[in-house]
Amino acid sequence: MPRLALGRAGPAAAAALALLALALPPDTLRGALASAAASVFEATPFVLAAALLPGRLARIAPLAACGCGGLLPGALAPAAVGLCWLLFGPWVTLARTAVALAVARLARSPAGRTTESSDPLEALALVGACSFAGSLLGGILGGSTVFAPAALLGGALAGALLPCPTAALTLAAQLGTRSGWTAAGLLLTAGFLRFTRAPRRPEPPATRTARAAYLGVAIASGCLCLIGCRGFLNPKLIALPLCGAIGAACAASRRKETALHSGWVVPAALIVALAAGSPAPPETTSTLPLGLYPGATLDFTGIVGGHGTRVGRAAIVCCRADARLLAVSLSRPLREPDGVWVRVRGTMKSTPGGLRLDVRVAAAIPAPIDPFVYM
């Protein structure tokens, strides 16, 4: 996958990102941190494999998940292709797949080939930073009205930043009805480009030990396995943090070194994200569940919102980076106050305001241990 070198712009971009983060609400920061940690957890086994076990398998293996941490365009991952087909139809999917194949061919050509970093900690730090920035940018674009050219440019930047193509596709679907230009920008770049550090000339010796950092990554990945990936990864992908924990422990035992000045930042950020938890995505990302039509029966569990006129529940496809709020509007307000978990059953009907659930049965229930549902 072609890389965009950051060079000396990296520290300036990090400082700007830190200032932006300080100006945002705490829940927004927690969500972006959880998304970044989820992307790192998902990418860790593939990044380590690319560094410790170089070869053709390291290029192809990430496509078995969502493409995070791989050398080939993430847009070629079956999960990304299938999700794009469901959300945007066959023509958009075929066009994106054709572009991804062309990008992969360019990356293999002598003119387009780039030297991959052999420092997994650097790669993981970039995955986390880009995911954090892309999540923040996507949230800002989703909650504001932006001039069309600026929205297109902002969406393209968010798509290039987000290392997870399924997250970018989900965000594009969420923004489609409110900001079509932003969604178009996301579709133009998501899964095709990736940021990396510019090569250093001459390459300085990697003298800083990374043993403690790799042990920290292994511990954080192991903790994620212990909680069943809840809120960060789809439990069906629990093999990824397990393999990441084993790979990081192996890297620590081999006393790998790093050129990263602060290698401890990667495991520290993962542990802080686990401690802070994974909040539900904001109301601005709410979408109607797929497959509903007038006359369809629905049995739905979620949180009451909108003064009793809506029930929603957060859903994850691959990881927290692609989380969205599935929300169902109701034909009549519920008696339960906002924030209460309920189970509603009824039939979907068409109204001037869109599809709504004609509620037959509604009952308050205890809050589930895991507020997310996994698709």
C-alpha positions in Angstrom: 0.0 0.0 0.0 1.5 3.4 -0.9 2.6 5.4 2.1 2.4 9.1 2.7 5.6 10.1 4.5 5.2 12.5 7.4 8.8 13.6 7.7 9.2 16.7 9.9 5.5 17.4 9.8 4.9 14.5 12.3 5.7 16.5 15.6 3.7 19.5 14.4 0.7 17.2 13.5 1.0 15.5 17.0 1.0 18.9 18.7 -2.0 20.1 16.7 -3.8 16.8 17.5 -3.1 17.2 21.3 -4.5 20.8 21.3 -7.6 19.6 19.5 -8.1 16.8 21.9 -7.9 19.1 24.9 -10.7 21.2 23.5 -13.2 18.3 23.0 -15.6 16.8 25.5 -14.3 13.9 27.7 -16.7 11.3 26.1 -15.5 12.3 22.6 -11.9 11.7 23.8 -12.7 8.4 25.4 -14.4 7.2 22.2 -11.5 8.3 20.0 -9.0 6.6 22.5 -11.0 3.4 22.5 -11.1 3.5 18.6 -7.4 4.0 18.5 -6.7 1.2 21.0 -9.0 -1.2 19.1 -7.2 -0.5 15.8 -3.8 -1.2 17.5 -5.1 -4.4 19.1 -6.4 -5.6 15.7 -3.2 -4.6 13.9 -0.7 -5.9 16.4 -0.4 -9.5 15.2 0.0 -8.5 11.6 2.5 -5.7 12.3 4.6 -8.1 14.4 4.3 -10.8 11.7 5.5 -8.4 9.0 8.6 -7.5 11.1 9.4 -10.9 12.6 8.2 -13.2 9.8 8.7 -11.2 6.6 7.3 -12.8 3.4 4.3 -13.1 1.2 2.1 -14.4 4.0 2.6 -11.2 6.0 1.2 -9.2 3.0 -1.9 -11.3 2.7 -2.8 -12.3 6.3 -4.3 -8.9 7.4 -6.9 -9.2 4.7 -8.5 -12.0 6.7 -9.6 -9.3 9.2 -10.3 -5.7 8.0 -6.9 -5.0 6.5 -5.4 -3.1 9.5 -1.6 -3.4 9.7 -1.2 -4.9 6.3 1.0 -4.1 3.3 -1.8 -4.5 0.8 -4.7 -2.0 0.5 -7.2 -2.6 3.3 -10.0 -2.0 0.8 -9.3 -5.5 -0.6 -10.2 -7.2 2.7 -13.4 -9.3 2.3 -14.9 -7.6 5.4 -14.5 -4.2 3.8 -15.7 -5.4 0.4 -18.8 -7.0 1.9 -19.7 -4.0 4.0 -19.3 -1.7 1.1 -21.6 -3.9 -1.0 -24.3 -3.8 1.8 -24.0 0.0 2.4 -23.3 1.4 -1.0 -24.3 -1.2 -3.6 -22.3 -3.1 -6.3 -21.1 -0.2 -8.5 -19.4 1.7 -5.7 -17.9 -1.6 -4.4 -16.6 -2.6 -7.9 -15.1 0.8 -8.4 -13.3 0.8 -5.0 -12.1 -2.7 -5.6 -10.7 -1.8 -9.0 -8.9 1.2 -7.5 -7.5 -1.0 -4.7 -6.1 -3.5 -7.2 -4.5 -0.7 -9.1 -3.0 0.7 -5.9 -1.7 -2.8 -5.0 -0.1 -3.2 -8.4 1.5 0.3 -8.1 2.9 -0.6 -4.7 4.6 -3.7 -6.1 6.1 -1.9 -9.0 9.8 -0.7 -8.7 8.7 3.0 -9.0 6.0 2.7 -6.3 7.7 0.3 -3.9 8.5 1.7 -0.5 10.8 0.4 2.2 8.7 -1.0 5.1 9.7 -0.1 8.6 11.1 -3.0 10.6 10.2 -1.3 13.9 6.8 -2.6 15.0 6.4 -0.1 17.8 6.7 2.8 15.3 4.1 1.1 13.1 1.7 0.6 16.0 2.2 4.1 17.2 1.3 5.4 13.8 -1.8 3.1 13.5 -3.0 4.4 16.9 -2.3 8.1 16.2 -4.0 7.9 12.7 -7.0 6.1 14.1 -7.3 8.7 17.0 -7.0 11.6 14.6 -9.4 10.1 12.0 -12.0 9.3 14.7 -11.9 12.9 16.0 -12.1 14.4 12.6 -15.0 12.1 11.6 -16.9 13.1 14.7 -16.3 16.8 14.1 -17.4 16.6 10.5 -20.5 14.6 11.5 -21.7 17.1 14.0 -21.3 20.3 11.9 -22.3 21.9 8.7 -19.3 22.3 6.4 -18.9 24.0 2.9 -19.0 21.3 0.2 -15.4 21.5 -1.0 -14.1 21.6 2.6 -16.4 18.7 3.5 -15.0 16.6 0.6 -11.4 17.5 1.6 -12.1 16.7 5.2 -13.7 13.4 4.4 -10.7 12.5 2.2 -8.3 13.3 5.0 -10.3 11.3 7.5 -10.4 8.3 5.1 -6.6 8.5 4.6 -6.1 8.7 8.4 -8.3 5.9 9.4 -6.3 2.6 9.2 -9.5 0.5 9.4 -11.5 0.6 6.1 -14.6 -0.8 7.7 -14.6 2.1 10.1 -14.3 4.6 7.3 -17.1 2.9 5.4 -19.4 2.8 8.4 -18.6 6.5 9.0 -19.4 7.3 5.4 -22.8 5.6 5.7 -23.6 7.5 8.9 -22.7 10.8 7.2 -24.4 10.1 3.9 -27.7 11.7 4.8 -26.2 14.7 6.6 -23.1 15.3 4.6 -22.9 13.6 1.3 -19.7 15.4 0.3 -17.9 14.2 3.4 -19.1 10.6 2.7 -17.8 10.9 -0.8 -14.4 12.1 0.4 -14.2 9.1 2.7 -15.0 6.7 -0.1 -12.3 8.2 -2.3 -9.4 7.5 0.1 -10.5 4.9 2.7 -8.4 1.7 2.5 -6.0 3.1 -0.2 -3.5 5.3 1.5 -1.5 5.2 4.8 0.7 7.6 6.6 4.2 6.6 7.6 7.4 8.2 8.9 9.9 9.4 6.3 13.1 7.3 6.1 16.0 8.7 8.1 19.3 9.3 6.3 21.5 7.9 7.6 19.5 5.5 9.7 20.5 6.0 13.3 21.2 2.9 15.4 18.2 1.7 17.3 19.7 1.6 20.8 16.6 2.0 23.0 15.4 -1.2 24.4 11.8 -2.2 23.7 11.5 -5.2 25.9 9.3 -3.4 28.5 7.2 -1.9 25.8 6.6 -5.2 24.1 5.8 -6.8 27.5 3.3 -3.9 28.1 1.6 -4.6 24.7 1.4 -8.3 25.6 -0.2 -7.6 29.0 -2.7 -5.2 27.4 -3.6 -7.7 24.7 -4.0 -10.4 27.4 -6.3 -8.2 29.5 -8.5 -7.6 26.4 -8.8 -11.3 26.0 -9.8 -11.7 29.6 -12.7 -9.3 29.3 -13.8 -11.1 26.1 -12.8 -8.1 23.8 -15.9 -6.3 25.2 -16.4 -2.9 23.7 -13.2 -2.9 21.7 -13.3 -5.9 19.3 -15.9 -8.2 18.0 -15.6 -11.3 20.2 -15.4 -13.4 17.0 -12.0 -11.8 16.5 -10.6 -12.8 20.0 -7.8 -14.7 18.2 -6.2 -11.4 17.1 -5.4 -10.0 20.6 -4.4 -13.5 21.7 -1.9 -13.8 18.8 -0.8 -10.2 19.5 -0.1 -11.1 23.1 2.0 -14.1 22.1 3.8 -12.2 19.3 4.6 -9.3 21.6 5.9 -11.7 24.3 8.1 -13.3 21.7 9.4 -9.9 20.6 10.2 -9.0 24.2 12.0 -12.3 24.8 14.2 -11.5 21.8 15.1 -8.2 23.3 14.0 -6.2 20.2 15.1 -2.6 20.1 13.3 0.4 18.8 14.1 3.8 17.3 11.0 5.2 18.9 11.9 7.8 21.5 9.0 6.9 23.8 8.2 3.2 23.2 6.3 3.1 26.5 3.6 5.3 25.0 2.0 2.5 23.0 1.3 0.1 25.9 0.5 3.0 28.2 -2.2 4.2 25.8 -3.6 0.7 25.5 -3.8 0.3 29.2 -5.4 3.7 29.7 -8.0 3.0 27.0 -8.9 -0.3 28.7 -9.2 1.4 32.1 -11.3 4.3 30.6 -13.6 1.9 28.8 -15.4 2.1 25.5 -18.3 4.5 25.4 -21.2 4.2 23.0 -20.9 6.4 19.8 -22.6 9.8 19.9 -26.2 10.4 18.8 -24.8 12.1 15.6 -23.8 8.7 14.3 -27.2 7.0 14.7 -28.5 5.0 11.8 -31.5 2.7 11.2 -30.7 -1.0 11.3 -30.3 -2.6 7.9 -33.1 -4.7 6.3 -36.1 -2.9 7.8 -39.2 -2.2 5.7 -42.8 -1.3 6.3 -44.6 -4.3 7.8 -41.4 -5.9 9.2 -41.7 -7.1 12.8 -38.9 -6.1 15.2 -37.8 -7.1 18.6 -35.2 -4.6 19.7 -33.3 -3.9 22.9 -31.6 -0.6 23.6 -31.5 2.7 25.6 -34.4 5.2 25.5 -33.5 8.5 24.0 -35.0 11.6 22.5 -37.5 12.0 25.4 -38.9 8.6 24.9 -39.2 8.8 21.1 -36.2 6.6 20.2 -34.4 3.4 21.3 -30.8 2.9 20.3 -27.9 0.5 20.9 -24.3 0.6 19.8 -23.1 -1.9 17.3 -19.6 -3.1 16.3 -18.7 -4.8 13.1 -14.9 -5.5 13.6 -13.7 -3.0 16.2 -14.6 0.1 18.2 -13.4 2.2 15.3 -16.4 1.2 13.2 -19.0 1.4 16.0 -22.3 3.1 15.2 -25.5 3.7 17.1 -28.4 1.7 15.7 -31.5 3.7 16.5 -35.2 3.0 16.0 -37.7 5.8 16.1 -41.0 5.0 17.8 -44.6 5.9 16.8 -45.4 7.0 20.3 -43.2 8.1 23.2 -42.4 5.6 26.0 -43.2 6.2 29.6 -39.6 5.2 30.6 -37.2 8.2 31.0 -34.1 8.6 28.8 -31.2 6.4 29.7 -33.3 3.4 30.7 -32.8 0.1 29.0 -35.9 -1.3 27.4 -37.1 -4.1 25.1 -39.6 -3.1 22.5 -41.6 -5.2 20.1 -43.8 -4.1 17.2 -44.2 -3.6 13.5 -42.4 -1.0 11.3 -44.6 1.4 9.5 -44.0 4.2 7.0 -44.7 7.8 8.2 -43.9 11.2 6.7 -40.9 11.3 9.1 -39.6 8.0 7.9 -39.8 4.4 9.2 -41.1 4.1 12.8 -41.8 1.2 15.1 -45.4 0.8 16.0 -44.8 -0.4 19.6 -47.0 -3.2 20.9 -44.9 -4.3 23.9 -42.4 -2.2 25.8 -40.7 -3.3 29.1 -37.8 -1.9 31.1 -34.9 -4.4 31.6 -31.7 -4.4 33.6 -28.7 -2.9 31.8 -26.7 -5.6 30.1 -23.1 -6.2 31.1 -22.0 -5.4 27.5 -23.9 -2.4 26.0 -22.6 -3.3 22.5 -24.1 -5.7 20.0 -21.8 -7.4 17.5 -22.7 -7.9 13.8 
